[in-house]
Amino acid sequence: MKQQELDILIEAFKSNLHRTFIEGVPQKIGVAAVATAIDYLRGDIKGLAPTAQEALHPTKDPKALSDPDPLGTEAMKTLGSLGVQSLNELTGYKFDNRGHILLQVNGRCADSGWATPDVRLTKLQHIMQDAGLPFQRL
């Protein structure tokens, strides 16, 4: 780090330290140091750019924001909403007389909110198969 950059960083620390005194924050030096580090990592210190900006903000890449398996995510969200904590709790499925898909969780059937045919059921069958767990029609 060059002397000019170091001077900018010291000024940012002094500014954060001054703010801790004004706001009455305990552990003033520690809080100011952490605040300065965060400001640096975010690129919020004027005249000083962080050296690892891309590594710190990988979500700027549109591919990093996309879900690699949105259908699987939807199926897992449904399981979570039903209280499933482990795939071992899920043993099978059946259809009710209205075409709704009921999932058997811990011996009880719960309405998945899906209606037959639903690609999320097929995805869930593949997930269970990949995990080596039984998942059959009841």
Secondary structure as UniProt FT lines:
FT   HELIX           3..23
FT   HELIX           28..42
FT   TURN            46..47
FT   TURN            51..52
FT   HELIX           53..56
FT   HELIX           58..60
FT   HELIX           62..65
FT   HELIX           70..81
FT   TURN            82..83
FT   HELIX           87..89
FT   STRAND          90..95
FT   TURN            97..98
FT   STRAND          100..105
FT   TURN            106..107
FT   STRAND          108..115
FT   HELIX           119..130
FT   TURN            131..132
FT   STRAND          136..137
//
